[in-house]
Amino acid sequence: MTRVSTSAVAPVHVVLAVKDLLQAKTRLASTVTTEQRAALVLAMLTDTLNAALRCPDVVTRDREVAAAAQHCGASVLADPEHEGLNNALEHAANVVQVRPVLALQPDLPALRAGELSAAIAAARSHGRRCFTADRDGSGTTMLIGLDDALQPLFGVDSAAQHRASGAQPLMGAWPGLRCDVDTIADLAAALRLGVGPATGAVLDGWGTPATVAEHADGVIALRADDGRTLRSTEAAAQLGGWRQLRPGQRVRFHQDRNDTVLLLTAPSSTPPG
């Protein structure tokens, strides 16, 4: 089993748990198809694994997830319990039987290896069980147990639960480490940071390319490459990170199933200027 070494001290062992693809990212169901969600989950897992310094162990019962993890060089542990994320992570921690052990969320497409290294170093300086909250401050993206039990408490308000259990919150900025993706707003935030190549390739195939025809009075008129003419609000542009849109500018628009424009992004996964 592979361990992540960030210094001369004991290496950190990284574990992740991934749901069945059909159950993953259901909060995006109103925006993208089941097939698109599955592709996004696999791509984000790939980019997270590739940023995790070395390949960790992935707990899953989904064959496609297992194949994607193994393609990245990760070890795969079967999830014998089928009783949720926390049990899967506890199972992994018990199997590896080493400390420190770090539980990492698998949906961090903007994660940089340097961020994870810095968070591990910060945890070592505290000398105790630590966690990083997500960008909203309510969830948890990483939990590390140094010499003690991992005791994962992922779920609703997990940051508060981890803090109440005695874990130390880590205060570093690390925007990619804090940007897990559950909603379209999360995805937009990750795009603004810059996503990994696997996620970028998936997202480049989403949406429809268009040219800005006019931007006035809070409304953006678009001419889509497929011939449609439609309108977007400034809110969709701001969500995509645009400071200003000019006539003739190229964008990609993303609609929900009611054909409302939710997000305007750059024509590729490169963050807008």
C-alpha positions in Angstrom: 0.0 0.0 0.0 1.3 3.4 -1.0 2.1 6.1 1.6 2.6 9.8 1.1 5.9 11.1 2.4 6.3 14.8 2.9 9.4 14.8 5.1 11.8 12.5 6.9 9.2 11.7 9.5 6.6 8.9 9.3 4.8 9.1 5.9 1.1 9.9 5.8 -1.2 7.2 4.4 -4.1 8.7 2.3 -7.5 7.1 2.0 -10.6 8.1 0.0 -14.1 6.6 -0.2 -16.3 7.0 -3.3 -20.0 6.2 -3.6 -21.6 4.2 -6.4 -21.7 6.5 -9.5 -25.5 6.4 -9.6 -25.7 7.8 -6.1 -23.0 10.5 -6.5 -23.5 14.2 -6.9 -27.3 14.1 -6.9 -27.4 17.8 -6.2 -26.3 18.3 -9.8 -29.1 16.2 -11.1 -31.2 19.1 -12.2 -28.4 20.5 -14.2 -26.6 17.6 -15.9 -27.5 14.1 -17.0 -26.7 10.9 -15.1 -24.0 10.1 -17.6 -22.5 13.6 -17.2 -22.5 13.3 -13.4 -20.7 9.9 -13.6 -18.1 11.3 -15.9 -17.5 14.3 -13.6 -17.2 12.1 -10.5 -14.5 9.9 -12.3 -12.7 13.0 -13.6 -12.6 14.7 -10.2 -11.4 11.5 -8.5 -8.6 11.3 -11.1 -7.5 14.8 -10.5 -7.7 14.4 -6.7 -5.6 11.2 -6.8 -3.0 12.9 -9.1 -2.7 15.8 -6.7 -2.4 13.5 -3.6 1.4 13.4 -4.0 1.4 9.6 -4.3 -1.5 7.2 -5.0 -3.6 6.4 -1.9 -6.2 3.7 -1.2 -9.7 4.1 -2.5 -12.6 2.4 -0.9 -15.5 1.7 -3.2 -17.8 -1.0 -4.5 -18.3 0.6 -7.9 -16.4 -1.2 -10.7 -16.0 2.0 -12.8 -14.6 3.9 -9.8 -12.3 1.0 -9.0 -11.0 0.9 -12.6 -10.4 4.7 -12.6 -8.5 4.5 -9.3 -6.4 1.6 -10.4 -5.6 3.5 -13.7 -4.1 6.2 -11.5 -2.0 3.6 -9.7 -4.1 3.6 -6.5 -4.9 0.6 -4.5 -8.6 -0.4 -4.2 -10.2 -1.7 -1.1 -13.6 -3.3 -1.3 -16.3 -1.7 0.9 -17.8 -4.7 2.8 -20.1 -2.6 5.0 -22.1 -0.6 2.5 -23.0 1.6 5.4 -21.8 5.1 4.4 -18.8 7.2 4.0 -17.6 7.2 7.6 -17.7 3.4 7.9 -15.8 3.1 4.7 -13.1 5.4 5.9 -12.9 3.7 9.2 -12.6 0.4 7.3 -9.7 1.7 5.3 -7.9 3.1 8.3 -8.2 -0.3 10.0 -7.0 -2.1 7.0 -3.9 0.0 6.5 -3.1 -0.1 10.3 -0.7 2.8 10.1 -0.6 6.3 11.4 -0.7 9.1 10.4 -3.7 8.4 8.2 -5.5 11.0 6.2 -9.0 10.9 4.8 -9.5 13.0 1.7 -12.6 13.9 -0.1 -12.5 12.6 -3.7 -14.1 15.6 -5.3 -11.3 18.2 -5.2 -10.6 19.0 -8.8 -8.7 22.2 -8.1 -6.4 20.6 -5.4 -2.7 21.3 -5.7 -0.1 18.9 -4.2 1.6 21.8 -2.5 -1.6 22.6 -0.6 -1.9 19.0 0.7 1.7 19.0 1.8 1.2 22.3 3.6 -1.9 21.1 5.4 -0.1 17.9 6.5 2.8 20.0 7.8 0.4 22.2 9.7 -1.3 19.1 11.3 2.1 17.8 12.4 2.8 21.1 14.1 -0.3 20.7 16.1 0.5 17.1 17.0 -3.1 16.1 17.1 -6.1 15.0 15.0 -6.8 17.9 12.5 -9.2 18.8 9.7 -9.8 21.3 7.0 -13.2 22.8 6.5 -14.7 23.4 3.0 -14.9 26.9 1.5 -18.3 27.5 3.2 -16.9 26.4 6.6 -19.6 23.8 7.3 -18.2 20.7 5.6 -14.9 18.9 5.8 -12.5 18.1 2.9 -9.6 16.5 4.8 -9.2 14.8 8.2 -5.9 13.5 9.5 -5.2 11.3 12.5 -1.6 11.4 13.6 -1.2 9.0 16.5 -4.8 8.6 17.5 -8.0 7.2 15.8 -9.2 8.8 12.6 -12.8 9.0 13.8 -14.4 10.4 10.6 -17.6 12.4 11.1 -18.3 13.4 7.5 -21.8 14.5 6.6 -24.1 17.5 7.4 -22.2 20.1 9.5 -19.2 17.9 9.6 -16.8 20.7 10.4 -18.7 21.5 13.6 -18.9 17.7 14.4 -15.1 17.3 13.9 -14.3 20.3 16.1 -16.7 19.1 18.8 -15.0 15.7 18.8 -11.7 17.3 19.6 -10.1 17.7 16.1 -8.2 20.9 15.5 -9.3 23.0 12.5 -6.4 24.0 10.2 -6.6 27.6 9.1 -4.4 27.8 6.0 -5.9 29.3 2.9 -5.4 26.3 0.5 -8.4 27.2 -1.8 -8.1 24.0 -3.9 -8.1 21.8 -0.8 -11.2 23.5 0.5 -13.2 23.4 -2.8 -15.1 20.2 -2.9 -17.8 20.1 -5.6 -21.5 19.3 -4.8 -23.3 22.1 -6.6 -23.0 24.2 -9.7 -21.7 27.1 -7.6 -19.0 24.8 -6.2 -18.1 23.7 -9.8 -17.9 27.4 -10.8 -15.6 28.1 -7.9 -13.3 25.2 -8.8 -13.2 26.5 -12.4 -12.1 29.9 -11.2 -9.2 28.3 -9.3 -8.3 26.1 -12.3 -9.2 22.4 -12.4 -7.1 19.4 -13.2 -6.8 18.1 -16.8 -9.3 15.2 -16.3 -12.0 17.5 -15.0 -11.2 20.1 -17.6 -11.6 17.7 -20.4 -15.0 16.7 -19.1 -16.2 20.2 -18.6 -14.9 21.3 -22.0 -17.5 18.9 -23.5 -20.3 20.4 -21.5 -22.4 23.5 -22.3 -22.7 25.2 -25.6 -20.2 27.6 -27.2 -21.6 31.1 -27.9 -20.6 34.6 -28.7 -21.7 37.6 -26.6 -23.9 39.8 -28.8 -24.7 42.5 -26.2 -24.3 43.2 -22.5 -26.6 45.9 -21.2 -28.9 46.7 -18.3 -27.9 43.5 -16.5 -28.8 41.2 -19.4 -26.4 39.3 -21.7 -27.5 38.5 -25.2 -25.8 35.4 -26.6 -25.6 33.9 -30.1 -25.0 30.2 -29.7 -23.0 28.3 -32.2 -25.9 26.0 -32.7 -28.0 29.0 -34.1 -30.0 29.9 -31.0 -30.3 33.3 -29.6 -30.8 33.5 -25.8 -30.3 35.7 -22.8 -28.4 35.3 -19.6 -28.3 37.3 -16.3 -25.2 38.9 -15.0 -25.4 36.5 -12.1 -24.6 33.6 -14.4 -21.5 35.5 -15.6 -20.4 36.5 -12.1 -20.7 32.9 -11.0 -18.3 31.9 -13.8 -15.8 34.5 -12.6 -16.3 37.0 -15.3 -15.5 40.6 -14.3 -16.8 42.0 -17.6 -18.2 40.7 -20.9 -17.8 42.5 -24.2 -19.6 42.0 -27.5 -17.7 39.4 -29.6 -16.3 37.6 -26.6 -16.5 33.8 -26.7 -18.1 31.9 -23.8 -19.7 28.6 -23.0 -23.2 28.6 -21.4 -24.6 25.9 -19.2 -28.4 25.5 -18.7 -30.6 23.5 -16.4 -33.3 21.2 -17.5 -35.7 24.2 -17.8 -33.3 25.8 -20.3 -32.4 28.6 -17.8 -28.8 29.7 -18.2 -27.1 29.0 -14.9 -23.4 29.6 -15.6 -21.2 31.3 -18.2 -17.7 29.9 -18.3 -14.7 30.4 -20.5 -14.7 28.5 -23.8 -12.2 26.1 -22.3 -11.6 25.0 -18.7 -8.9 27.8 -18.3 -10.2 30.3 -15.6 -11.5 33.5 -17.1 -9.5 36.7 -16.9 
